[in-house]
Amino acid sequence: MDRLSPKYQRARVFMLRDILSKVDPKAQHAALMRNGVFPPDRDEQNMVQVYQKERDFSNEPLSFTELCTFNTWFSMHPEKVCGNEKISSSREFPLTIEGERTWIESTIGHALGEGRLILDLPGQWYIDYFDPSDEEFLVIYRYNDFHIILYSQGVDFNLQIHKGDFILDNINYMLIEDANKHIINFMQTHLKPHNPESILEMEALALEIEFELKKL
């Protein structure tokens, strides 16, 4: 399930509105969901999947209003939260962010283009691990059975690209910008294939045309 897709996020917003219309507004979990955060005992992705099966949501790009509704933008980009989200007992402020100065400065620095992280990932690639509070730089990108590891190694950076248990690349770079160019090129050549539903529709159309030709 692609959390970055507009279809997923629209289903998520619709679900939150639907749930909030049916629960006690004074309940603690209602306060959390008004802030776009699911209680820890709820499985957001499974719940969204149920709503997606019941209704057809558009996959058109999200509007600014949609991105600002129920924390949608941070739902799509959790790596841009400057710290760890902590649930509090307050109904007025049910969610707090805990992060050291290093974490905050690092996250903002990356967002401003410091060059260490690739935040605008192509296709369904996503950041699987990154902790700005670590002194040693380490980031793991992932998509399907591919994962890419980039970490500081003394004065240079080691880049490893894996497919399952196999290592496709293992290269050291002096500059992280050069490593990032390699990574982004690899990501762009390994994206989600064509929609299988579209392929099936094309195959069905081809069979229908073939059948009609045989009748001539």
KEKE-3310 file (N, C-alpha, C; in steps of 0.2 Angstrom, whole numbers, plus 5000, padded with zeros to 4 digits):
npx = (5004:5003:5008:5011:5003:4990:4977:4978:4979:4968:4958:4962:4959:4945:4941:4945:4937:4924:4925:4926:4914:4906:4910:4912:4916:4923:4932:4948:4954:4948:4952:4965:4964:4958:4969:4975:4982:4983:4977:4988:4983:4977:4976:4982:4984:4977:4964:4962:4963:4951:4942:4946:4942:4928:4925:4928:4942:4950:4965:4971:4983:4986:4977:4982:4974:4970:4983:4985:4976:4971:4985:4991:5002:5013:5010:5013:5026:5035:5048:5052:5048:5053:5059:5053:5036:5026:5012:5001:4992:4984:4969:4969:4981:4986:4996:5014:5030:5046:5062:5080:5091:5101:5094:5083:5090:5097:5087:5080:5091:5093:5081:5082:5091:5104:5111:5114:5103:5091:5077:5066:5060:5059:5045:5040:5049:5056:5062:5068:5076:5083:5092:5094:5100:5111:5128:5136:5133:5119:5109:5095:5087:5072:5063:5051:5060:5072:5085:5094:5109:5118:5132:5143:5160:5174:5183:5176:5161:5151:5143:5130:5120:5107:5098:5087:5095:5107:5121:5122:5129:5144:5152:5164:5163:5170:5163:5147:5138:5141:5138:5124:5120:5122:5113:5101:5100:5099:5087:5078:5078:5073:5058:5040:5032:5022:5004:4996:4983:4980:4987:4980:4968:4972:4976:4964:4957:4964:4962:4948:4948:4955:4945:4935:4940:4942:4929:4926)
npy = (4994:5011:5024:5037:5039:5050:5044:5035:5044:5052:5043:5041:5053:5054:5043:5047:5058:5052:5043:5052:5058:5049:5046:5050:5067:5071:5061:5054:5047:5053:5066:5064:5059:5070:5078:5071:5059:5042:5032:5022:5008:5006:5001:5010:5008:4996:5000:5010:5003:4996:5006:5010:5000:5001:5012:5023:5032:5047:5048:5060:5074:5080:5094:5110:5112:5099:5093:5100:5095:5085:5082:5078:5080:5077:5064:5059:5062:5057:5058:5071:5076:5084:5076:5064:5058:5060:5053:5062:5065:5075:5083:5095:5097:5084:5078:5078:5084:5077:5081:5082:5097:5094:5085:5092:5103:5095:5089:5100:5106:5096:5097:5109:5107:5102:5091:5079:5069:5061:5068:5070:5057:5046:5038:5024:5023:5024:5032:5021:5020:5032:5042:5057:5061:5053:5052:5046:5045:5037:5030:5022:5017:5011:4999:4988:4973:4979:4987:5001:5006:5019:5026:5034:5032:5034:5046:5045:5039:5025:5016:5004:4994:4983:4969:4959:4946:4948:4958:4972:4983:4990:5003:5016:5033:5049:5061:5065:5070:5064:5051:5051:5055:5043:5035:5041:5040:5026:5023:5029:5021:5010:5009:5008:4996:4996:4999:4984:4982:4990:4983:4971:4976:4980:4968:4961:4969:4967:4953:4954:4961:4953:4942:4948:4950:4937:4934:4940)
npz = (5000:4995:5004:5000:4989:4982:4982:4993:5004:5002:5005:5018:5025:5022:5030:5043:5045:5044:5055:5066:5066:5072:5085:5102:5105:5115:5119:5122:5111:5100:5101:5097:5084:5078:5076:5066:5070:5073:5086:5097:5097:5086:5069:5056:5042:5038:5041:5033:5021:5021:5019:5006:4999:4999:4992:4978:4977:4971:4962:4958:4960:4976:4984:4991:5002:5005:5009:5020:5029:5043:5046:5034:5026:5034:5037:5024:5024:5035:5039:5040:5051:5066:5076:5089:5089:5102:5112:5123:5138:5137:5131:5124:5119:5113:5106:5106:5101:5103:5103:5101:5100:5090:5082:5077:5070:5061:5053:5048:5041:5031:5024:5018:5009:5012:5006:5011:5013:5002:4999:4991:4984:4970:4963:4972:4981:4998:5014:5025:5036:5047:5058:5064:5076:5078:5078:5068:5051:5044:5032:5026:5011:5003:4993:4987:4985:4985:4993:4999:5006:5014:5022:5033:5033:5040:5032:5020:5011:5011:4999:4997:4987:4987:4982:4988:4995:4988:4984:4974:4971:4978:4984:4987:4991:4990:4991:4997:4989:4976:4979:4981:4968:4961:4968:4966:4952:4951:4958:4949:4938:4943:4946:4950:4941:4926:4929:4934:4932:4921:4911:4910:4906:4893:4887:4887:4878:4867:4865:4862:4850:4842:4842:4836:4823:4818:4816:4804)
capx = (5000:5008:5006:5012:4998:4984:4972:4978:4978:4961:4954:4963:4955:4938:4940:4945:4930:4919:4925:4925:4907:4903:4913:4912:4921:4927:4936:4955:4956:4945:4957:4971:4962:4957:4976:4978:4986:4979:4979:4993:4980:4973:4981:4979:4984:4972:4958:4962:4962:4944:4938:4947:4938:4921:4924:4934:4945:4954:4972:4974:4987:4982:4977:4985:4970:4971:4989:4985:4970:4973:4992:4992:5009:5018:5009:5017:5034:5037:5055:5052:5046:5059:5059:5048:5030:5024:5005:5001:4986:4980:4964:4970:4988:4987:5003:5020:5036:5052:5068:5086:5093:5104:5089:5080:5094:5099:5081:5079:5096:5092:5075:5085:5096:5111:5114:5115:5098:5087:5070:5061:5061:5055:5041:5038:5055:5055:5067:5067:5079:5087:5091:5098:5104:5117:5134:5138:5128:5117:5102:5093:5081:5069:5057:5051:5065:5078:5087:5101:5112:5123:5134:5149:5165:5180:5182:5172:5155:5150:5136:5128:5114:5105:5092:5086:5102:5112:5124:5122:5134:5147:5156:5165:5163:5173:5158:5141:5134:5142:5134:5117:5118:5122:5107:5095:5099:5097:5080:5074:5078:5069:5052:5035:5030:5015:4998:4994:4976:4980:4990:4975:4963:4975:4976:4957:4955:4968:4958:4942:4949:4956:4939:4930:4943:4940:4922:4925)
capy = (5000:5016:5030:5043:5040:5054:5039:5033:5050:5054:5038:5042:5059:5052:5039:5051:5062:5047:5040:5057:5060:5044:5045:5056:5072:5072:5055:5055:5045:5058:5072:5062:5059:5077:5080:5067:5054:5036:5029:5016:5002:5006:4999:5014:5005:4991:5003:5014:4999:4994:5012:5010:4994:5003:5019:5024:5038:5049:5048:5066:5077:5083:5101:5113:5111:5092:5092:5103:5092:5080:5081:5074:5081:5074:5057:5057:5063:5057:5059:5078:5078:5086:5073:5058:5060:5057:5055:5065:5064:5081:5083:5101:5095:5076:5076:5082:5081:5077:5080:5086:5102:5091:5082:5098:5106:5091:5088:5107:5106:5091:5099:5115:5105:5101:5087:5072:5065:5062:5068:5069:5051:5045:5032:5021:5023:5028:5031:5015:5022:5038:5045:5063:5062:5049:5056:5043:5046:5031:5031:5016:5018:5004:4999:4981:4969:4983:4992:5005:5008:5024:5027:5037:5028:5038:5052:5045:5036:5018:5015:4998:4993:4976:4966:4953:4944:4950:4965:4974:4988:4992:5008:5021:5040:5054:5066:5062:5072:5059:5045:5053:5055:5036:5032:5043:5036:5019:5023:5031:5016:5004:5011:5003:4994:4998:4996:4978:4982:4993:4978:4966:4979:4980:4961:4959:4973:4964:4947:4956:4963:4946:4938:4951:4949:4930:4933:4944)
capz = (5000:4994:5008:4996:4984:4984:4983:5000:5008:5002:5009:5025:5027:5022:5036:5049:5045:5046:5062:5071:5066:5075:5091:5107:5103:5121:5120:5120:5104:5096:5101:5093:5077:5075:5074:5061:5073:5075:5093:5096:5097:5079:5063:5051:5035:5037:5042:5026:5016:5021:5016:4999:4995:4999:4989:4973:4978:4965:4962:4956:4965:4982:4984:4997:5008:5007:5012:5027:5033:5047:5046:5028:5023:5038:5036:5018:5025:5042:5040:5040:5058:5069:5083:5089:5091:5109:5114:5129:5141:5137:5126:5120:5116:5113:5103:5107:5098:5107:5098:5103:5095:5084:5078:5074:5065:5055:5049:5044:5036:5025:5020:5015:5003:5014:5002:5014:5011:4996:5002:4985:4982:4965:4963:4979:4986:5004:5019:5029:5043:5047:5064:5064:5082:5077:5076:5062:5046:5041:5029:5022:5007:5002:4988:4986:4987:4984:4998:4998:5012:5013:5029:5034:5034:5041:5028:5014:5012:5008:4996:4995:4984:4988:4980:4992:4998:4984:4984:4967:4971:4985:4981:4992:4988:4995:4992:4997:4983:4971:4981:4980:4961:4960:4971:4962:4945:4952:4960:4944:4934:4946:4949:4950:4934:4924:4932:4931:4929:4914:4907:4909:4901:4886:4885:4886:4872:4861:4863:4859:4843:4838:4841:4831:4817:4816:4813:4797)
cpx = (5004:5005:5007:5007:4992:4978:4972:4976:4971:4957:4956:4959:4948:4937:4940:4939:4924:4919:4924:4918:4903:4905:4912:4917:4926:4932:4943:4957:4953:4950:4963:4970:4961:4964:4979:4982:4981:4982:4983:4990:4976:4978:4978:4979:4979:4965:4957:4960:4955:4940:4940:4943:4931:4920:4930:4936:4950:4961:4975:4978:4983:4982:4980:4981:4970:4977:4989:4980:4973:4980:4994:4999:5014:5016:5012:5024:5035:5044:5057:5050:5052:5059:5054:5042:5028:5016:5005:4994:4981:4975:4966:4977:4989:4993:5008:5025:5042:5058:5074:5087:5096:5099:5086:5084:5096:5093:5079:5085:5095:5086:5077:5090:5103:5115:5115:5110:5094:5080:5065:5062:5057:5051:5039:5044:5054:5061:5065:5070:5083:5086:5096:5102:5110:5123:5137:5132:5126:5110:5101:5086:5079:5064:5057:5056:5072:5079:5094:5103:5118:5125:5141:5154:5172:5179:5178:5165:5154:5143:5135:5121:5112:5099:5091:5093:5108:5115:5125:5128:5137:5153:5157:5166:5166:5168:5151:5136:5135:5138:5127:5115:5118:5115:5101:5094:5097:5089:5076:5073:5074:5063:5046:5033:5023:5010:4996:4987:4975:4982:4984:4970:4965:4974:4969:4955:4958:4964:4951:4942:4950:4950:4935:4933:4942:4933:4921:4927)
cpy = (5006:5022:5036:5044:5045:5050:5037:5038:5052:5049:5039:5048:5058:5048:5043:5055:5058:5045:5046:5060:5055:5043:5051:5061:5073:5067:5057:5053:5050:5064:5070:5062:5066:5080:5075:5061:5048:5034:5023:5009:5001:5005:5004:5011:5000:4995:5007:5009:4997:5000:5012:5005:4996:5009:5020:5031:5040:5049:5055:5069:5080:5091:5103:5111:5104:5091:5095:5100:5086:5077:5077:5074:5077:5066:5055:5057:5063:5058:5067:5081:5079:5083:5067:5061:5056:5058:5057:5063:5070:5081:5089:5100:5088:5074:5081:5079:5082:5076:5085:5092:5099:5088:5087:5101:5102:5090:5094:5107:5102:5094:5106:5114:5104:5096:5080:5067:5066:5062:5068:5063:5049:5038:5030:5020:5027:5027:5026:5017:5028:5041:5051:5064:5058:5053:5053:5043:5039:5032:5024:5018:5011:5005:4991:4977:4972:4987:4995:5008:5013:5026:5030:5032:5031:5045:5051:5041:5030:5018:5007:4997:4985:4975:4959:4952:4946:4957:4967:4979:4989:4997:5013:5028:5045:5060:5063:5064:5067:5053:5045:5053:5048:5033:5034:5041:5029:5019:5025:5026:5009:5007:5006:5002:4997:4995:4990:4978:4985:4987:4973:4969:4979:4973:4959:4963:4969:4957:4949:4958:4957:4942:4941:4950:4942:4930:4936:4939)
cpz = (5000:4998:5005:4991:4986:4985:4991:5005:5008:5006:5017:5028:5027:5029:5042:5050:5047:5053:5067:5071:5070:5083:5096:5106:5109:5123:5118:5113:5099:5095:5097:5086:5074:5073:5069:5063:5075:5082:5092:5095:5090:5073:5057:5044:5034:5037:5035:5021:5015:5018:5008:4995:4994:4994:4984:4974:4972:4967:4959:4962:4970:4982:4990:5003:5010:5011:5019:5031:5036:5046:5040:5026:5027:5038:5030:5019:5032:5044:5041:5047:5062:5076:5083:5092:5097:5110:5121:5132:5140:5130:5121:5116:5116:5110:5104:5103:5102:5103:5101:5098:5089:5079:5074:5068:5059:5050:5045:5039:5030:5021:5016:5010:5005:5010:5005:5013:5005:4998:4997:4982:4976:4966:4970:4983:4992:5009:5024:5036:5042:5054:5064:5070:5082:5075:5069:5057:5044:5038:5025:5018:5005:4997:4986:4989:4987:4991:4997:5005:5011:5020:5028:5036:5034:5037:5022:5016:5008:5006:4995:4993:4984:4984:4983:4996:4994:4984:4976:4966:4978:4983:4987:4988:4993:4996:4992:4991:4977:4972:4979:4973:4959:4962:4967:4955:4946:4953:4954:4938:4937:4950:4948:4943:4932:4928:4930:4929:4922:4909:4905:4905:4894:4883:4883:4879:4866:4859:4860:4852:4839:4837:4836:4824:4814:4813:4806:4792)
residu = (MET:ASP:ARG:LEU:SER:PRO:LYS:TYR:GLN:ARG:ALA:ARG:VAL:PHE:MET:LEU:ARG:ASP:ILE:LEU:SER:LYS:VAL:ASP:PRO:LYS:ALA:GLN:HIS:ALA:ALA:LEU:MET:ARG:ASN:GLY:VAL:PHE:PRO:PRO:ASP:ARG:ASP:GLU:GLN:ASN:MET:VAL:GLN:VAL:TYR:GLN:LYS:GLU:ARG:ASP:PHE:SER:ASN:GLU:PRO:LEU:SER:PHE:THR:GLU:LEU:CYS:THR:PHE:ASN:THR:TRP:PHE:SER:MET:HIS:PRO:GLU:LYS:VAL:CYS:GLY:ASN:GLU:LYS:ILE:SER:SER:SER:ARG:GLU:PHE:PRO:LEU:THR:ILE:GLU:GLY:GLU:ARG:THR:TRP:ILE:GLU:SER:THR:ILE:GLY:HIS:ALA:LEU:GLY:GLU:GLY:ARG:LEU:ILE:LEU:ASP:LEU:PRO:GLY:GLN:TRP:TYR:ILE:ASP:TYR:PHE:ASP:PRO:SER:ASP:GLU:GLU:PHE:LEU:VAL:ILE:TYR:ARG:TYR:ASN:ASP:PHE:HIS:ILE:ILE:LEU:TYR:SER:GLN:GLY:VAL:ASP:PHE:ASN:LEU:GLN:ILE:HIS:LYS:GLY:ASP:PHE:ILE:LEU:ASP:ASN:ILE:ASN:TYR:MET:LEU:ILE:GLU:ASP:ALA:ASN:LYS:HIS:ILE:ILE:ASN:PHE:MET:GLN:THR:HIS:LEU:LYS:PRO:HIS:ASN:PRO:GLU:SER:ILE:LEU:GLU:MET:GLU:ALA:LEU:ALA:LEU:GLU:ILE:GLU:PHE:GLU:LEU:LYS:LYS:LEU)
# end
